[in-house]
Amino acid sequence: MQEFIEYIVKRLVDHPEDVKVTQIDSEKTSILELSVKEGDLGKIIGKSGRTAKALRTLLTAAAAKSGQKRAILEIIE
């Protein structure tokens, strides 16, 4: 899941070299922490949070399809 989110986000931002995704695993969930350069934060969140919501939806669907545990995306400012 980490590579999946990293792949998508790098194509959305102006500074793909500053994209960092950290995965924290627990028993039932995987938390993916996403950090980008400050100028790219608006592109990831999107208008009214639509892009962030779409990323979370894709992550949830990909995790369910691959049979993995629940995945949560957190955007770090």
C-alpha positions as CSV (number, residue, x, y, z in Angstrom):
1,M,0.0,0.0,0.0
2,Q,2.9,2.3,0.8
3,E,4.2,2.1,-2.8
4,F,0.7,2.6,-4.2
5,I,0.1,5.9,-2.4
6,E,3.6,7.1,-3.1
7,Y,3.1,6.4,-6.9
8,I,-0.1,8.4,-7.0
9,V,1.1,11.3,-4.9
10,K,4.3,11.8,-6.8
11,R,2.3,12.4,-10.0
12,L,0.2,15.0,-8.3
13,V,2.9,17.3,-6.7
14,D,5.5,19.7,-8.1
15,H,8.3,18.3,-5.9
16,P,8.0,14.4,-6.1
17,E,11.4,14.0,-4.5
18,D,10.0,15.4,-1.2
19,V,7.2,12.9,-1.0
20,K,7.6,10.6,2.0
21,V,5.2,7.8,3.0
22,T,5.7,6.0,6.4
23,Q,3.7,2.9,7.2
24,I,2.9,2.0,10.8
25,D,1.3,-1.4,11.3
26,S,-0.8,-2.6,14.2
27,E,-2.9,-5.7,14.6
28,K,-6.0,-4.7,12.6
29,T,-4.9,-1.5,10.8
30,S,-2.1,0.0,8.8
31,I,-1.6,3.7,9.1
32,L,0.1,5.5,6.2
33,E,1.6,8.9,7.1
34,L,2.1,11.1,4.1
35,S,4.3,14.2,4.1
36,V,5.0,16.5,1.2
37,K,6.7,19.9,0.7
38,E,4.6,22.7,2.2
39,G,3.8,24.2,-1.2
40,D,2.4,20.9,-2.4
41,L,0.1,20.3,0.5
42,G,-2.8,22.1,-1.2
43,K,-2.6,19.9,-4.2
44,I,-2.8,16.8,-2.0
45,I,-5.7,18.1,0.1
46,G,-7.6,19.6,-2.9
47,K,-10.6,21.8,-3.1
48,S,-12.8,21.1,0.0
49,G,-10.6,18.0,0.7
50,R,-11.8,16.2,-2.4
51,T,-8.3,14.9,-3.5
52,A,-7.5,13.7,0.0
53,K,-10.9,11.9,0.2
54,A,-10.3,10.3,-3.2
55,L,-6.8,9.1,-2.1
56,R,-8.4,7.6,1.1
57,T,-11.1,5.9,-1.0
58,L,-8.5,4.4,-3.4
59,L,-6.4,3.2,-0.5
60,T,-9.4,1.5,1.2
61,A,-10.4,-0.2,-2.0
62,A,-6.9,-1.4,-2.8
63,A,-6.4,-2.8,0.8
64,A,-9.8,-4.6,0.6
65,K,-9.0,-6.1,-2.8
66,S,-5.6,-7.4,-1.8
67,G,-7.0,-8.9,1.4
68,Q,-4.9,-6.8,3.7
69,K,-6.0,-5.2,6.9
70,R,-7.7,-1.8,7.1
71,A,-5.6,1.1,5.8
72,I,-5.8,4.7,7.0
73,L,-4.1,7.7,5.3
74,E,-2.9,10.6,7.5
75,I,-1.6,13.7,5.8
76,I,1.2,15.3,7.9
77,E,1.5,19.1,7.7
